Amino acid sequence: MTSFYSSYWNASTEHLNKSCHKEFDNRSPSIVDAVILPSMIGIICVTGLLGNIIIVFTIIRSRKKTIPDIYICNLALADLVHIIGMPFLIHQWARGGKWVFGGTLCTIITSLDTCNQFACSAIMTVMSVDRYLALVQPFRLTSWRTRYRTIRINLGLWAASFILALPVWVHSKVIKFKDGMESCAFDLTSPDDVLWYTLYLTITTFFFPLPLILACYILILCYSWEMYQENKDARCFNPRIPRQRVLKLTKMVLVLVAVFVLSATPYHVIQLVNLQVEQPTLAFYVGYCLSICLSYANSSINPFLYILLSGNFQKRLPQVQRRVTKKKSTIWKTP
């Protein structure tokens, strides 16, 4: 979940534009920028849109919503916000970096994309803490682990994400280069500004939440292993259904976190390397584009992970479908 618009010009706005769109023209086929990469993002966009809509619709229409449901629904909403910007990314990419949608839409799309980046990281972190409390400390902070409090926590995370994205709201705009091309970009002309913004974005969305997430799951794994050893020594292997459900939910969140880390790491590493690159090579440019595709793919993979790893979702999908069909038939019969 990364922001293409706010960081595409990190190495120095005009320099990276020239190196990516002029110097590589004679060395790489234009079909890569014009067809292959937009097609990949297009496929990701369609599958992610359908998958996340299914997840949000299923949770909203469910009669009983659990605390993990609220976090998962917010993650799906964040992925949908992320996907909204994809068609604009596809168009700008296919046009060689040219933006034709105006300055206002440039600012909105760029800022929402970055806001989603903050929101996804924050929700993933808090959800990991919730899984730790549910499994390891089930009787602590119970007053905070209610549906009402969880909704308020998620609203607070969204509000904090908008605040953290304020620099993007201020500095994202349509930039006109010397060759006459206009691109939607994050206008940072000073190398120091580029450095501090890159560190700010990378630390707040990746390197700060990552240790917290990993700490939660290390503690969960240690606790689970300890319980297994105690049961083994006592020769008590009768599983308890509530414990099994918590473990399944924890497994699902753990897989989501692993996918998040694997998809986000290449992008953030390349962002940091980008600060030291004076003359981007073709390999660097291709790697940068692939890291963006990988980060966007995370938004498409998540909903299918929810469905595959959560038996609860598999049960609720047909139930919701039957309720909707029944409601439609009732409305149709009403004179």
DANOR-V776397 format. One record per pair of residues at least 12 apart in sequence whose ideal C-beta (glycine too) atoms are under 8 Angstrom apart, sorted by the first residue. I is the first residue (numbers start at 1). GAP is how many residues later the second one is. If there is no record, write none. Layout:
i,gap
I,GAP
I,GAP
//
This chain:
i,gap
1,77
1,78
1,81
1,115
1,116
1,119
1,120
1,259
1,262
1,263
1,294
1,295
1,297
1,298
2,115
2,262
2,265
2,266
2,289
2,290
2,293
2,294
3,107
3,110
3,111
3,113
3,114
3,165
3,198
4,81
4,85
4,109
4,288
5,80
5,84
5,101
5,104
5,105
5,108
5,109
5,167
5,179
5,180
5,181
6,104
6,107
6,108
6,162
6,166
6,180
6,195
7,179
7,191
7,194
7,264
8,177
8,178
9,166
9,174
9,176
9,177
9,179
10,178
10,184
10,188
10,261
10,264
10,265
11,183
11,263
11,264
11,266
11,267
11,269
12,177
12,179
12,182
13,162
13,172
13,174
13,175
13,176
14,163
14,164
16,264
17,80
17,160
17,164
17,166
19,260
19,261
19,266
20,77
20,260
20,265
21,75
21,76
21,160
24,258
24,261
27,255
28,254
28,257
28,258
30,66
32,254
33,60
33,61
33,63
34,60
34,62
35,59
37,56
37,252
37,256
38,52
38,53
38,55
38,56
40,253
41,45
41,48
41,49
41,52
41,252
41,255
42,44
42,48
44,42
44,249
44,252
44,253
44,255
44,256
45,38
45,41
45,42
45,45
45,251
45,255
47,253
48,31
48,34
48,35
48,38
48,248
48,251
48,252
48,255
49,31
49,34
51,249
51,251
51,252
51,253
51,256
52,24
52,25
52,27
52,28
52,31
52,247
52,250
52,251
53,27
54,249
54,253
54,263
55,17
55,18
55,21
55,248
55,251
55,252
55,258
56,17
56,20
56,21
56,24
57,263
58,255
58,258
58,259
58,262
59,13
59,14
59,17
60,13
61,259
61,262
61,263
62,254
62,257
62,258
65,82
66,81
66,246
67,63
67,67
67,78
67,79
67,80
67,83
68,59
68,62
68,63
68,181
68,185
70,77
70,80
70,81
70,84
71,52
71,55
71,56
71,59
71,79
71,83
72,55
72,234
74,45
74,49
74,80
74,83
74,84
75,45
75,48
75,49
75,52
75,181
75,227
76,226
76,227
76,230
78,38
78,41
78,42
78,45
79,37
79,41
79,219
79,220
79,221
79,223
79,224
81,31
81,32
81,34
81,35
81,38
82,31
82,34
82,35
82,38
82,214
82,217
83,216
83,217
84,25
84,28
85,24
85,25
85,27
85,28
86,210
88,13
88,17
88,21
88,96
89,207
92,91
92,92
96,85
97,84
97,86
98,83
98,84
98,85
99,75
99,83
99,84
99,85
100,82
101,83
102,72
103,70
103,71
106,66
106,67
106,68
106,78
107,62
107,65
107,66
109,75
110,58
110,62
110,74
110,76
111,54
111,57
111,58
111,61
114,51
114,54
114,87
115,46
115,47
115,49
115,50
115,53
116,45
117,84
117,88
118,42
118,43
118,46
118,47
118,86
118,87
119,38
119,39
119,42
120,140
121,83
121,84
121,85
121,88
122,35
122,38
122,39
122,87
123,31
123,34
124,85
124,89
124,132
124,133
124,136
125,84
125,87
125,88
126,27
126,31
127,126
128,84
128,85
128,88
128,89
128,125
128,129
129,83
129,87
130,15
130,20
131,85
131,86
131,89
131,118
131,119
131,122
131,123
132,84
132,85
132,87
132,88
133,12
134,112
134,115
134,116
135,85
135,88
135,89
135,111
135,112
135,115
136,83
136,84
136,87
164,40
167,30
167,33
168,18
171,15
171,16
171,17
172,12
172,13
172,14
172,15
173,12
173,14
175,12
194,81
195,80
198,73
198,74
198,76
198,77
201,70
202,66
202,69
202,70
205,59
205,63
206,58
206,59
206,62
207,61
210,51
213,44
213,48
217,37
217,40
220,30
220,34
224,23
248,61
248,62
248,63
249,61
251,58
252,53
252,54
252,57
252,58
255,50
255,54
256,46
256,49
259,39
259,42
259,43
259,46
260,38
263,31
263,32
263,34
263,35
263,38
264,31
264,34
266,21
266,24
266,25
266,28
266,29
267,24
267,25
267,27
267,28
270,14
270,17
270,18
270,21
274,14
//
